[in-house]
């Protein structure tokens, strides 16, 4: 039986780069002569519906063509089907988004031609998936790359206000703006695997992947298939010290700094003692006024198509 790829393209990904990439994508697909169905999303949540339909139709693979938000919707569609007892196909990613952090973290090429070549080579790995509940998603939402509380959630909001830029440049500009906007971190209790940290935390990153914003290495040693999240927790600090910290995050050596705590955990609960917990997952805001988040890792849940390191030459 011929495998049919269900390609779910978000035309608004990367500030319209999804739509702009459509002619190139269709030309590349025609050259490969593979069997595919290409559908454009029409709004928030549509990627979940399209994924569920693709599973029902028995597609051989579901491909998220977009950024981390599109990948997140496909992941949620697949995981919903899996929990309902349905057999799910592997997931592929074609990067046309702004940050493409999940792809960059797990070994999926970030250029369109390279991504399609990897897709057709059909090398697979099984990765962990996270689940977060609270805030705007009391029923829970799955994620593949991260949950970020505090600074990076505010930065995410600011990124969406910079429509002309994309990727690392936009995230860096938003970081610098957030430095002066977000200078009172909430007092929060962070409970993880038997430990508790109670402090004013400028940033709490729960990472399944390695990076955010196209180039900030929040968890440079994270492995998406080890059954553990990697934590990066920053104490409240002055705006000047935040700016001084930026190079450490781009190099991935922030753990050497005394204001940074790191660790690993299977389950994390974050409870605000004062103020709300602004939070994002995979680049989508999930909490603005919420005061409690529960995050758990679900080991080895999803098969993805990627490019193994030994094939990178």
C-alpha positions, 0 to 999 in steps of 0.5 A: 500500500502506498503511504499517503502523507497528510501535510497540515500547513499553517499559512500564518506561520512565521508571519505569513511565511507558511503561505509564501512557502506554499509554491516551493513546497508544492514544487518539491512534492511534485518532484518526489512523486509521493502521495500526499494531501495538503490542507491549510489550517484556517484558525487556532485549533484547526490543526488538531481537527485536521490531525484527528481526521487524518488518523481516522482516514488512516494516513501513513504520516501526519506532517506539521508544516509550520512553526512550533505552534503548528507542531503543538496542534498536530501533537495534541491531535495525535495524542488525543487519538492515542488516548482514545485507543486509536493507532496513530501514525508517525509525525513529520515536520516541515519548518516554515515557522518563526523559531522551529525549536522542536525541530532544531532540538530533535534533529529535524532539518530546518530548511524545507528541502532538507526537511522533505528529504528527511521525511522521505528517508523515513528514519524514526525515533520515539520521543516523550511528550509533556502534559500541562494543566491549569491556567487557560487549559484546566483540562490539560494540553500536550506539548513537545518542546517546553513550558515557560513561566514568567519571563519567556511567556511575556517575551512570547507575547512581545514576539507576536507584536513584532510581525515584521521580524522572525526567528532569533531576531524577533525573540532577541528584540522581545527579550530586550523589551521584556527586560524593562517590562517584567521586573517583578517576578511572582513568588512561587513554590516549585515542587518537583520529584520531592524537592521544593524551591520557593522564591521569586523566579524571573523565569521557570523553563520546563524543557523537553527540547533544548532551545527557545526563540531559535537560539536560546539554549535553555537546556543544552543537554536535554534529551527528548526521550529520557523520560525527564524534563530539564529545568532551568530556574532563574531568580529575580534579578535586575534588568542590567543583570538580565542583559548580562545573562543573555550571552550565557543563554545563547551559549548554554552555560547559564548553569555556571551562574549563581542565580540559575538553578537546574535539575531534572524531573518527571512531574512539576507543580508550580503554585503562585504565592502572590501574583499570577503565573504568565505561562506559555507552551510551545510558543502559545500562551496558556496562562495569564492570570492563573496561579497553579500549573501541573506538568508531567512527562509521558515517556515515549509516546510519539514516533517522529521522522527525523535525520539521525546525526550519523546521516548529517554529513 
